[in-house]
Amino acid sequence: MARPLLITISFSHFCEKARWALEHCDVDFEEEGHLPLFHLRGTKARGFGRSTPVLVLDKESKHALTDSKDIVRWADSQRPDGQRTLFPEAHDQELEQWRARFDDVLGPHARRWAYRQLFDRPKVMNALFAERLGRAGAWVSGPFFRGLLGRAMNVTDKGAARSHEKLRALFDDVGAALEDRPFLLGDHFSAADLTFASLAAPIIGPEGYGGPFPAVADLSPDARATITAFREHPAGRHALRVYRECR
Ligand SMILES: N[C@@H](CCC(=O)N[C@@H](CS)C(=O)NCC(=O)O)C(=O)O
């Protein structure tokens, strides 16, 4: 079989989740990274829906996985030793509950809060986009992208404040669950920790993030203070530790 192709928005945290799982399970794959909007050339134009990540398993038959959770599960089934360590059977239900909350709440709210901070600092956002568009291209297209992404995700002050609240509540629940165990499902690293840490990345800025990442030091003082608070929260400390030890 040819190497699977991972189509991404390079800096997306949902794509980081898929990338981390594939690397963790020693899958040999190729990545095709895009900027938002341009990603449609990789996804929609080829008949793979809109969103990233997409993992193309067979280019001829167009067999592909179009959701990050399915890519994580598939990656775990490909381990050379046959051990499915990311999905411990005994914890099926618990894992599914965490996964759904991380995918449905943490991922979208962390993204909206982070975009709000980027919109406040066009220079930081442009640096991310300049990697592919060049500096001039990023400056010229900046307002267009802010308008487009802002409308798509309702990136407003009010929206970001609501996201912040949701994130704090979720972090409190994760922190409480970790009071008596080193990992979310017990003694071992699993898809729950991987999903949590990758989707929390936009609000903690972990070292070892597998895609491009905004310059946290150049964000507003308020944004940096919030990131520091998330990093120091027991749940944030867990995500940072998991990045250090398991990424
Ligand atoms: N449920 C999807 C969500 C992925 C998602 O939200 N991807 C975003 C990037 S973070 C995306 O590609 N958005 C662009 C679009 O939908 O056009 C998954 O887990 O794969």
The ligand as an ORCA input file, in Angstrom:
! r2SCAN-3c Opt
* xyz 0 1
  N     -15.154     16.695     13.468
  C     -14.055     17.116     12.647
  C     -13.771     18.576     12.904
  C     -12.549     19.071     12.201
  C     -12.508     20.576     12.046
  O     -13.229     21.317     12.706
  N     -11.608     21.011     11.131
  C     -11.449     22.412     10.833
  C     -10.032     22.848     11.142
  S      -9.722     22.920     12.890
  C     -11.616     22.648      9.350
  O     -11.073     21.934      8.530
  N     -12.373     23.706      9.006
  C     -12.532     24.161      7.652
  C     -13.837     23.819      7.015
  O     -14.667     23.119      7.639
  O     -14.032     24.261      5.881
  C     -12.844     16.239     12.958
  O     -12.650     15.892     14.126
  O     -12.123     15.870     12.013
*
